[in-house]
Amino acid sequence: MTAVLPPPRTPVGLLRPRCLTRVEDGERLHALLWFPGPGLRMISSAVLGGGIGERAWVLNAQVSHGYRRTDPDRHLAALASGAGARGPGVGLMTAADVSAYARAHDGGAEAVVTSGVKVRGWAAAPAAGTGGTDGTGAPGTINIVVAVPVPLTDAALVNAVATATEAKVQALLEAGHDCSGTPTDAVCVAARIPRPGEEPQAFAGPRSLWGARLARAVHRAVREATPAP
């Protein structure tokens, strides 16, 4: 993959994704690749590099509708390696066009969101789950990548994921979508590793300083990225 698409706006701050393009099975597909540099810990629900730990890059790759590969982690790792990514990273995928991403920031917190809502619904559906939880194949996926310039404890990282998700749902409802999201939504939150003697932030809920900033950034980015019903 090579960088060929300009971003929607001139990025500032920490979260600066590169727009990439590739041809796969005769289809032109896009991806966002972010090299944050050293010194960041991330928490993610992504199919590749999920969990909590130091990560060197984040890839959000568009795949074709009806994606049928059973090894999405290997696929994402190969795409990232082909674009020059090295070391451990986070890989997300979606059938939405990621070149139409939205970016927002608030007081140092930044969010990049890609959104597709063709397959959507409420998290607490009355029927039992029927699959679609592996991040593959669904044209409806909302991927959220957030960065804050402060260190967070493990508990605060988990709190930040919940806060980002709450902000996403708020944005969807305000935009007129009767849903809490899609079955394959994913989140990645990046925070600085603490410097010697520095105490990490213990909270990232919506009424904490950084949680509130994160929530506002995610809310605006989801609103901008999500098509109207």
C-alpha positions as CSV (number, residue, x, y, z in Angstrom):
1,M,0.0,0.0,0.0
2,T,1.2,3.5,-0.7
3,A,0.0,6.9,0.6
4,V,-2.0,8.5,-2.2
5,L,-5.0,10.1,-0.6
6,P,-4.9,13.5,1.2
7,P,-6.6,13.6,4.6
8,P,-9.8,15.5,4.9
9,R,-8.1,18.3,6.8
10,T,-4.6,19.2,7.9
11,P,-4.0,17.2,11.0
12,V,-2.6,18.7,14.2
13,G,-1.6,17.1,17.4
14,L,-0.8,13.5,18.2
15,L,-3.3,11.5,16.1
16,R,-2.1,11.8,12.5
17,P,-3.2,8.9,10.3
18,R,-1.8,8.4,6.8
19,C,-4.4,7.5,4.1
20,L,-3.3,4.5,2.0
21,T,-4.8,2.7,-0.9
22,R,-4.5,-0.8,-2.4
23,V,-6.1,-3.0,-5.0
24,E,-7.4,-6.3,-3.6
25,D,-9.3,-8.9,-5.7
26,G,-9.8,-6.2,-8.3
27,E,-11.3,-3.8,-5.8
28,R,-9.8,-0.4,-4.8
29,L,-9.7,-0.3,-1.0
30,H,-8.4,2.2,1.5
31,A,-6.7,2.1,4.9
32,L,-5.6,4.5,7.7
33,L,-2.2,3.9,9.2
34,W,-1.0,5.8,12.3
35,F,2.6,5.7,13.6
36,P,2.4,7.5,17.0
37,G,6.0,7.0,17.8
38,P,7.4,5.3,21.0
39,G,6.0,5.8,24.5
40,L,2.3,4.9,24.1
41,R,0.2,2.2,25.7
42,M,-3.1,1.2,24.1
43,I,-6.2,-0.6,25.0
44,S,-8.2,-2.1,22.1
45,S,-11.0,-4.5,21.2
46,A,-9.4,-5.0,17.8
47,V,-9.0,-8.3,16.1
48,L,-5.2,-7.8,15.9
49,G,-3.3,-6.4,18.9
50,G,-6.3,-6.2,21.2
51,G,-6.0,-6.0,25.0
52,I,-3.6,-3.6,26.9
53,G,0.0,-3.0,26.1
54,E,2.6,-0.9,24.2
55,R,1.8,-0.6,20.5
56,A,3.8,1.0,17.7
57,W,1.1,1.5,15.1
58,V,-2.7,1.4,14.4
59,L,-4.1,0.2,11.1
60,N,-7.8,0.7,10.2
61,A,-8.3,-1.2,6.9
62,Q,-11.2,-1.3,4.6
63,V,-12.2,-4.8,3.3
64,S,-14.6,-5.8,0.7
65,H,-18.3,-6.4,1.5
66,G,-18.9,-10.0,2.1
67,Y,-15.4,-10.5,3.5
68,R,-14.8,-14.2,4.0
69,R,-11.3,-14.7,5.2
70,T,-11.0,-16.7,8.4
71,D,-7.6,-15.2,9.4
72,P,-8.3,-11.4,9.7
73,D,-5.4,-11.0,12.2
74,R,-2.9,-12.4,9.7
75,H,-4.5,-10.3,6.9
76,L,-4.2,-7.1,8.9
77,A,-0.6,-8.0,10.0
78,A,0.4,-8.5,6.3
79,L,-1.2,-5.2,5.3
80,A,0.6,-3.3,8.0
81,S,3.9,-4.9,7.3
82,G,3.5,-4.1,3.6
83,A,3.0,-0.5,4.5
84,G,6.2,-0.4,6.6
85,A,4.8,-1.0,10.1
86,R,7.1,-2.9,12.5
87,G,6.7,-4.2,16.0
88,P,3.4,-4.9,17.8
89,G,0.4,-2.9,16.6
90,V,-3.4,-2.7,16.5
91,G,-5.4,-3.7,13.4
92,L,-9.0,-2.9,12.8
93,M,-11.1,-3.6,9.8
94,T,-14.4,-2.5,8.3
95,A,-16.3,-2.6,5.0
96,A,-16.9,1.2,5.3
97,D,-14.8,3.5,3.2
98,V,-12.2,4.7,5.7
99,S,-11.0,7.5,3.4
100,A,-14.2,9.3,4.6
101,Y,-13.0,9.4,8.1
102,A,-13.8,12.1,10.6
103,R,-11.4,13.7,13.1
104,A,-12.1,15.8,16.1
105,H,-10.2,17.1,19.1
106,D,-11.0,18.6,22.5
107,G,-8.4,20.1,24.9
108,G,-5.7,17.6,23.8
109,A,-7.9,14.5,23.4
110,E,-8.2,13.5,19.8
111,A,-10.5,11.0,17.9
112,V,-10.5,9.5,14.5
113,V,-13.7,7.7,13.5
114,T,-14.8,5.6,10.5
115,S,-18.4,4.7,10.3
116,G,-20.7,2.4,8.5
117,V,-24.2,1.7,9.9
118,K,-25.9,-0.5,7.3
119,V,-26.0,-3.3,9.9
120,R,-27.0,-1.8,13.2
121,G,-29.1,-2.5,16.3
122,W,-29.3,-2.4,20.0
123,A,-26.6,-4.2,22.1
124,A,-29.3,-5.8,24.4
125,A,-31.2,-7.5,21.6
126,P,-33.9,-9.9,22.6
127,A,-32.5,-12.9,20.6
128,A,-29.3,-14.8,21.3
129,G,-26.2,-13.7,19.5
130,T,-25.8,-15.0,16.0
131,G,-22.2,-14.3,15.3
132,G,-20.6,-11.3,13.6
133,T,-18.4,-10.6,16.6
134,D,-15.1,-11.3,15.0
135,G,-14.8,-8.0,13.2
136,T,-15.2,-9.4,9.7
137,G,-17.7,-9.3,6.9
138,A,-20.2,-6.7,8.0
139,P,-20.7,-3.5,6.0
140,G,-21.7,-1.7,9.2
141,T,-18.8,-1.0,11.5
142,I,-17.9,2.0,13.6
143,N,-14.2,2.1,14.4
144,I,-13.0,4.6,17.0
145,V,-9.3,5.5,17.6
146,V,-8.7,7.9,20.5
147,A,-5.4,9.4,21.8
148,V,-4.8,11.4,25.0
149,P,-1.4,13.0,25.8
150,V,-1.4,11.8,29.5
151,P,-0.8,8.5,31.1
152,L,-3.8,6.4,32.3
153,T,-3.9,3.5,34.7
154,D,-5.2,0.2,33.4
155,A,-8.5,0.9,35.1
156,A,-8.7,4.3,33.5
157,L,-8.0,2.8,30.1
158,V,-11.0,0.5,30.5
159,N,-13.0,3.5,31.7
160,A,-11.9,5.4,28.6
161,V,-13.3,2.6,26.4
162,A,-16.7,2.8,28.2
163,T,-16.7,6.6,27.9
164,A,-15.9,6.5,24.2
165,T,-18.7,4.0,23.7
166,E,-21.2,6.1,25.6
167,A,-20.3,9.1,23.5
168,K,-20.7,7.0,20.3
169,V,-24.2,6.0,21.3
170,Q,-25.1,9.6,22.2
171,A,-24.0,10.7,18.8
172,L,-25.9,8.0,17.0
173,L,-29.1,8.8,18.8
174,E,-28.7,12.6,18.1
175,A,-28.1,11.8,14.5
176,G,-31.4,10.0,14.3
177,H,-30.2,6.4,14.3
178,D,-32.3,4.1,16.5
179,C,-29.5,1.9,17.7
180,S,-26.5,1.6,20.0
181,G,-24.1,0.7,17.3
182,T,-23.2,-2.2,15.0
183,P,-22.3,-5.8,15.9
184,T,-18.7,-5.3,14.9
185,D,-17.7,-1.9,16.4
186,A,-14.2,-1.6,17.7
187,V,-12.4,0.9,19.9
188,C,-8.7,1.7,20.5
189,V,-7.5,4.2,23.1
190,A,-3.9,5.4,23.3
191,A,-2.3,7.1,26.2
192,R,1.2,8.1,27.1
193,I,3.5,5.9,29.2
194,P,4.1,7.7,32.5
195,R,7.5,9.4,33.0
196,P,9.6,8.6,36.0
197,G,7.8,9.9,39.1
198,E,4.6,10.7,37.2
199,E,1.3,9.5,38.5
200,P,-1.1,8.2,35.8
201,Q,-4.6,9.5,35.6
202,A,-6.8,7.2,37.7
203,F,-10.1,8.1,36.0
204,A,-11.4,8.5,32.5
205,G,-15.2,8.6,33.0
206,P,-17.3,11.2,31.3
207,R,-17.0,13.6,34.3
208,S,-13.3,13.3,34.7
209,L,-11.1,15.9,33.0
210,W,-9.7,13.7,30.3
211,G,-12.7,11.5,30.0
212,A,-14.9,14.5,29.3
213,R,-12.5,15.7,26.7
214,L,-12.3,12.3,25.1
215,A,-16.1,12.0,25.1
216,R,-16.6,15.3,23.3
217,A,-14.0,14.5,20.7
218,V,-15.5,11.0,20.0
219,H,-19.0,12.5,20.0
220,R,-18.1,15.1,17.3
221,A,-16.2,12.6,15.2
222,V,-19.0,10.0,15.2
223,R,-21.5,12.7,14.3
224,E,-19.4,13.8,11.4
225,A,-18.5,10.3,10.1
226,T,-21.9,8.7,10.4
227,P,-24.3,9.2,7.4
228,A,-27.8,10.4,8.2
229,P,-30.6,7.8,8.2
